[in-house]
């Protein structure tokens, strides 16, 4: 059971950033706020980076030195994969 739980949670953490951006793009209100923030900052990369940093901080995750180059969300082109260790 311990190995299975670790496998499930690690798999979830690896895709967490993509899932957050999918949630933003599929929620009309969040997407509207996201676009307003980008318009005020003039930098999609910095806004996305700040969101990723908050995900990492909130869930106490660590970088695993891997990137996903095929996210499902159209709001990001690539993202750092996070893990629990």
NORTA-V370698 format. One record per backbone hydrogen bond with DSSP energy under -0.5 kcal/mol. CO is the residue of the C=O (numbers start at 1). NH is the residue of the N-H. If there is no record, write none. Layout:
co;nh
CO;NH
CO;NH
This chain:
co;nh
1;5
2;6
3;7
4;8
5;9
6;10
7;11
8;12
9;13
10;14
11;15
12;15
12;16
13;16
13;82
15;19
16;20
17;21
18;22
19;23
20;24
21;25
22;26
23;27
24;27
26;28
27;31
28;32
29;33
30;34
31;35
32;36
33;37
34;38
35;39
36;40
37;41
38;42
43;47
44;48
45;49
46;50
47;51
48;52
49;53
50;54
51;55
52;56
53;57
54;58
55;59
56;61
57;60
62;83
66;81
67;69
68;79
73;76
79;68
81;64
83;62
